[in-house]
Amino acid sequence: MHRLVLSVLLVSAVSCKGGGVEGTYTLDKAVMAKAMDEKLATLPPEQKAMGQMAAEMLKLMDIRLTLHGGGKGEMTMTMPALGGDQPKVKTEPIAWEKKDDGIELRGKDKPIRCRLDGARLRCSQGSEQELVFARS
């Protein structure tokens, strides 16, 4: 769970080319919350607190991916600020590229593999929890 949150926070750029996936996607909090709840149920007691913290952070953040034609786009993350300040908004350029049966997002960190599943974009980085984005 902790790695999921770190992966979400570390994603900063994406690269790909191709068609059919262009559009705007937002983090599907309902699908993500259900998956996290299922994962929390399997964690040993000493890991549940960290998992619950990750689940609470997920409820508070917003992530939007915008994939433009030509393999360019941007990712915008909005996190609430402590103490009632304005939310922290961070937008970074991304790039994307068609790979095999999906797309690969690239940035400052390791590439993230995604597959289009109907109106959802399901992204994973190795054995990390899958991030699910819904087309908006």
KOLLUM-472794 format. One record per residue (C-alpha): residue number from 1; y negated, x, z; residue in one letter. Coordinates in steps of 0.05 Angstrom, whole numbers. Last residue first. Example, Ala and Ser with C-alpha at 12.3 -4.5 7.8 and 13.67 -1.06 7.14 Angstrom:
2
<rogu><i>2</i><v>21</v><u>273</u><w>143</w><aa>s</aa></rogu>
<rogu><i>1</i><v>90</v><u>246</u><w>156</w><aa>a</aa></rogu>
END
This chain:
136
<rogu><i>136</i><v>-234</v><u>-270</u><w>-367</w><aa>s</aa></rogu>
<rogu><i>135</i><v>-168</v><u>-237</u><w>-383</w><aa>r</aa></rogu>
<rogu><i>134</i><v>-129</v><u>-228</u><w>-319</w><aa>a</aa></rogu>
<rogu><i>133</i><v>-117</v><u>-159</u><w>-288</w><aa>f</aa></rogu>
<rogu><i>132</i><v>-55</v><u>-139</u><w>-250</w><aa>v</aa></rogu>
<rogu><i>131</i><v>-48</v><u>-72</u><w>-214</w><aa>l</aa></rogu>
<rogu><i>130</i><v>24</v><u>-50</u><w>-204</w><aa>e</aa></rogu>
<rogu><i>129</i><v>40</v><u>-15</u><w>-139</w><aa>q</aa></rogu>
<rogu><i>128</i><v>49</v><u>59</u><w>-150</w><aa>e</aa></rogu>
<rogu><i>127</i><v>114</v><u>89</u><w>-175</w><aa>s</aa></rogu>
<rogu><i>126</i><v>82</v><u>123</u><w>-235</w><aa>g</aa></rogu>
<rogu><i>125</i><v>13</v><u>96</u><w>-248</w><aa>q</aa></rogu>
<rogu><i>124</i><v>16</v><u>22</u><w>-264</w><aa>s</aa></rogu>
<rogu><i>123</i><v>-23</v><u>-30</u><w>-303</w><aa>c</aa></rogu>
<rogu><i>122</i><v>-8</v><u>-102</u><w>-319</w><aa>r</aa></rogu>
<rogu><i>121</i><v>-59</v><u>-134</u><w>-366</w><aa>l</aa></rogu>
<rogu><i>120</i><v>-55</v><u>-209</u><w>-362</w><aa>r</aa></rogu>
<rogu><i>119</i><v>-69</v><u>-264</u><w>-413</w><aa>a</aa></rogu>
<rogu><i>118</i><v>2</v><u>-260</u><w>-440</w><aa>g</aa></rogu>
<rogu><i>117</i><v>32</v><u>-197</u><w>-411</w><aa>d</aa></rogu>
<rogu><i>116</i><v>-5</v><u>-138</u><w>-442</w><aa>l</aa></rogu>
<rogu><i>115</i><v>22</v><u>-72</u><w>-418</w><aa>r</aa></rogu>
<rogu><i>114</i><v>-15</v><u>-17</u><w>-381</w><aa>c</aa></rogu>
<rogu><i>113</i><v>-3</v><u>57</u><w>-369</w><aa>r</aa></rogu>
<rogu><i>112</i><v>-54</v><u>94</u><w>-327</w><aa>i</aa></rogu>
<rogu><i>111</i><v>-73</v><u>165</u><w>-345</w><aa>p</aa></rogu>
<rogu><i>110</i><v>-83</v><u>213</u><w>-286</w><aa>k</aa></rogu>
<rogu><i>109</i><v>-153</v><u>219</u><w>-260</w><aa>d</aa></rogu>
<rogu><i>108</i><v>-220</v><u>233</u><w>-292</w><aa>k</aa></rogu>
<rogu><i>107</i><v>-208</v><u>179</u><w>-344</w><aa>g</aa></rogu>
<rogu><i>106</i><v>-154</v><u>152</u><w>-387</w><aa>r</aa></rogu>
<rogu><i>105</i><v>-124</v><u>83</u><w>-399</w><aa>l</aa></rogu>
<rogu><i>104</i><v>-59</v><u>79</u><w>-438</w><aa>e</aa></rogu>
<rogu><i>103</i><v>-40</v><u>18</u><w>-477</w><aa>i</aa></rogu>
<rogu><i>102</i><v>24</v><u>-20</u><w>-488</w><aa>g</aa></rogu>
<rogu><i>101</i><v>90</v><u>-20</u><w>-526</w><aa>d</aa></rogu>
<rogu><i>100</i><v>86</v><u>53</u><w>-549</w><aa>d</aa></rogu>
<rogu><i>99</i><v>15</v><u>77</u><w>-535</w><aa>k</aa></rogu>
<rogu><i>98</i><v>-49</v><u>43</u><w>-558</w><aa>k</aa></rogu>
<rogu><i>97</i><v>-110</v><u>80</u><w>-533</w><aa>e</aa></rogu>
<rogu><i>96</i><v>-164</v><u>66</u><w>-482</w><aa>w</aa></rogu>
<rogu><i>95</i><v>-229</v><u>98</u><w>-462</w><aa>a</aa></rogu>
<rogu><i>94</i><v>-271</v><u>87</u><w>-400</w><aa>i</aa></rogu>
<rogu><i>93</i><v>-344</v><u>92</u><w>-381</w><aa>p</aa></rogu>
<rogu><i>92</i><v>-361</v><u>83</u><w>-308</w><aa>e</aa></rogu>
<rogu><i>91</i><v>-393</v><u>27</u><w>-269</w><aa>t</aa></rogu>
<rogu><i>90</i><v>-401</v><u>30</u><w>-194</w><aa>k</aa></rogu>
<rogu><i>89</i><v>-428</v><u>-27</u><w>-152</w><aa>v</aa></rogu>
<rogu><i>88</i><v>-436</v><u>-20</u><w>-76</w><aa>k</aa></rogu>
<rogu><i>87</i><v>-451</v><u>-87</u><w>-45</w><aa>p</aa></rogu>
<rogu><i>86</i><v>-521</v><u>-96</u><w>-16</w><aa>q</aa></rogu>
<rogu><i>85</i><v>-525</v><u>-82</u><w>59</w><aa>d</aa></rogu>
<rogu><i>84</i><v>-493</v><u>-129</u><w>109</w><aa>g</aa></rogu>
<rogu><i>83</i><v>-472</v><u>-74</u><w>158</w><aa>g</aa></rogu>
<rogu><i>82</i><v>-419</v><u>-43</u><w>115</w><aa>l</aa></rogu>
<rogu><i>81</i><v>-425</v><u>-51</u><w>40</w><aa>a</aa></rogu>
<rogu><i>80</i><v>-378</v><u>-95</u><w>0</w><aa>p</aa></rogu>
<rogu><i>79</i><v>-344</v><u>-61</u><w>-59</w><aa>m</aa></rogu>
<rogu><i>78</i><v>-356</v><u>-75</u><w>-132</w><aa>t</aa></rogu>
<rogu><i>77</i><v>-319</v><u>-36</u><w>-185</w><aa>m</aa></rogu>
<rogu><i>76</i><v>-340</v><u>-36</u><w>-258</w><aa>t</aa></rogu>
<rogu><i>75</i><v>-296</v><u>-5</u><w>-311</w><aa>m</aa></rogu>
<rogu><i>74</i><v>-322</v><u>10</u><w>-380</w><aa>e</aa></rogu>
<rogu><i>73</i><v>-301</v><u>9</u><w>-452</w><aa>g</aa></rogu>
<rogu><i>72</i><v>-283</v><u>51</u><w>-512</w><aa>k</aa></rogu>
<rogu><i>71</i><v>-222</v><u>54</u><w>-557</w><aa>g</aa></rogu>
<rogu><i>70</i><v>-255</v><u>33</u><w>-622</w><aa>g</aa></rogu>
<rogu><i>69</i><v>-261</v><u>-40</u><w>-602</w><aa>g</aa></rogu>
<rogu><i>68</i><v>-285</v><u>-54</u><w>-532</w><aa>h</aa></rogu>
<rogu><i>67</i><v>-243</v><u>-58</u><w>-469</w><aa>l</aa></rogu>
<rogu><i>66</i><v>-281</v><u>-85</u><w>-408</w><aa>t</aa></rogu>
<rogu><i>65</i><v>-246</v><u>-74</u><w>-342</w><aa>l</aa></rogu>
<rogu><i>64</i><v>-272</v><u>-111</u><w>-281</w><aa>r</aa></rogu>
<rogu><i>63</i><v>-255</v><u>-94</u><w>-209</w><aa>i</aa></rogu>
<rogu><i>62</i><v>-276</v><u>-135</u><w>-149</w><aa>d</aa></rogu>
<rogu><i>61</i><v>-266</v><u>-114</u><w>-78</w><aa>m</aa></rogu>
<rogu><i>60</i><v>-262</v><u>-155</u><w>-13</w><aa>l</aa></rogu>
<rogu><i>59</i><v>-192</v><u>-185</u><w>-19</w><aa>k</aa></rogu>
<rogu><i>58</i><v>-163</v><u>-118</u><w>-39</w><aa>l</aa></rogu>
<rogu><i>57</i><v>-192</v><u>-87</u><w>24</w><aa>m</aa></rogu>
<rogu><i>56</i><v>-155</v><u>-138</u><w>66</w><aa>e</aa></rogu>
<rogu><i>55</i><v>-89</v><u>-121</u><w>31</w><aa>a</aa></rogu>
<rogu><i>54</i><v>-101</v><u>-47</u><w>42</w><aa>a</aa></rogu>
<rogu><i>53</i><v>-113</v><u>-59</u><w>116</w><aa>m</aa></rogu>
<rogu><i>52</i><v>-49</v><u>-100</u><w>119</w><aa>q</aa></rogu>
<rogu><i>51</i><v>-10</v><u>-43</u><w>88</w><aa>g</aa></rogu>
<rogu><i>50</i><v>-39</v><u>7</u><w>138</w><aa>m</aa></rogu>
<rogu><i>49</i><v>-20</v><u>-39</u><w>195</w><aa>a</aa></rogu>
<rogu><i>48</i><v>50</v><u>-51</u><w>166</w><aa>k</aa></rogu>
<rogu><i>47</i><v>70</v><u>22</u><w>163</w><aa>q</aa></rogu>
<rogu><i>46</i><v>95</v><u>30</u><w>235</w><aa>e</aa></rogu>
<rogu><i>45</i><v>129</v><u>-38</u><w>232</w><aa>p</aa></rogu>
<rogu><i>44</i><v>174</v><u>-18</u><w>173</w><aa>p</aa></rogu>
<rogu><i>43</i><v>152</v><u>-47</u><w>107</w><aa>l</aa></rogu>
<rogu><i>42</i><v>192</v><u>-101</u><w>72</w><aa>t</aa></rogu>
<rogu><i>41</i><v>147</v><u>-160</u><w>89</w><aa>a</aa></rogu>
<rogu><i>40</i><v>87</v><u>-119</u><w>68</w><aa>l</aa></rogu>
<rogu><i>39</i><v>115</v><u>-113</u><w>-3</w><aa>k</aa></rogu>
<rogu><i>38</i><v>120</v><u>-189</u><w>-10</w><aa>e</aa></rogu>
<rogu><i>37</i><v>50</v><u>-197</u><w>17</w><aa>d</aa></rogu>
<rogu><i>36</i><v>25</v><u>-144</u><w>-31</w><aa>m</aa></rogu>
<rogu><i>35</i><v>56</v><u>-179</u><w>-90</w><aa>a</aa></rogu>
<rogu><i>34</i><v>25</v><u>-246</u><w>-69</w><aa>k</aa></rogu>
<rogu><i>33</i><v>-42</v><u>-214</u><w>-58</w><aa>a</aa></rogu>
<rogu><i>32</i><v>-41</v><u>-180</u><w>-127</w><aa>m</aa></rogu>
<rogu><i>31</i><v>-24</v><u>-245</u><w>-163</w><aa>v</aa></rogu>
<rogu><i>30</i><v>-81</v><u>-281</u><w>-126</w><aa>a</aa></rogu>
<rogu><i>29</i><v>-130</v><u>-223</u><w>-134</w><aa>k</aa></rogu>
<rogu><i>28</i><v>-123</v><u>-219</u><w>-209</w><aa>d</aa></rogu>
<rogu><i>27</i><v>-170</v><u>-159</u><w>-220</w><aa>l</aa></rogu>
<rogu><i>26</i><v>-216</v><u>-178</u><w>-277</w><aa>t</aa></rogu>
<rogu><i>25</i><v>-205</v><u>-167</u><w>-351</w><aa>y</aa></rogu>
<rogu><i>24</i><v>-257</v><u>-167</u><w>-407</w><aa>t</aa></rogu>
<rogu><i>23</i><v>-237</v><u>-163</u><w>-480</w><aa>g</aa></rogu>
<rogu><i>22</i><v>-202</v><u>-119</u><w>-530</w><aa>e</aa></rogu>
<rogu><i>21</i><v>-127</v><u>-120</u><w>-524</w><aa>v</aa></rogu>
<rogu><i>20</i><v>-110</v><u>-144</u><w>-593</w><aa>g</aa></rogu>
<rogu><i>19</i><v>-130</v><u>-82</u><w>-631</w><aa>g</aa></rogu>
<rogu><i>18</i><v>-124</v><u>-7</u><w>-627</w><aa>g</aa></rogu>
<rogu><i>17</i><v>-152</v><u>54</u><w>-594</w><aa>k</aa></rogu>
<rogu><i>16</i><v>-145</v><u>79</u><w>-523</w><aa>c</aa></rogu>
<rogu><i>15</i><v>-180</v><u>119</u><w>-467</w><aa>s</aa></rogu>
<rogu><i>14</i><v>-195</v><u>99</u><w>-394</w><aa>v</aa></rogu>
<rogu><i>13</i><v>-242</v><u>123</u><w>-339</w><aa>a</aa></rogu>
<rogu><i>12</i><v>-254</v><u>119</u><w>-263</w><aa>s</aa></rogu>
<rogu><i>11</i><v>-190</v><u>100</u><w>-228</w><aa>v</aa></rogu>
<rogu><i>10</i><v>-196</v><u>133</u><w>-160</w><aa>l</aa></rogu>
<rogu><i>9</i><v>-212</v><u>70</u><w>-120</w><aa>l</aa></rogu>
<rogu><i>8</i><v>-156</v><u>30</u><w>-149</w><aa>v</aa></rogu>
<rogu><i>7</i><v>-107</v><u>87</u><w>-141</w><aa>s</aa></rogu>
<rogu><i>6</i><v>-130</v><u>97</u><w>-69</w><aa>l</aa></rogu>
<rogu><i>5</i><v>-120</v><u>23</u><w>-55</w><aa>v</aa></rogu>
<rogu><i>4</i><v>-50</v><u>24</u><w>-85</w><aa>l</aa></rogu>
<rogu><i>3</i><v>-35</v><u>89</u><w>-48</w><aa>r</aa></rogu>
<rogu><i>2</i><v>-48</v><u>55</u><w>19</w><aa>h</aa></rogu>
<rogu><i>1</i><v>0</v><u>0</u><w>0</w><aa>m</aa></rogu>
END
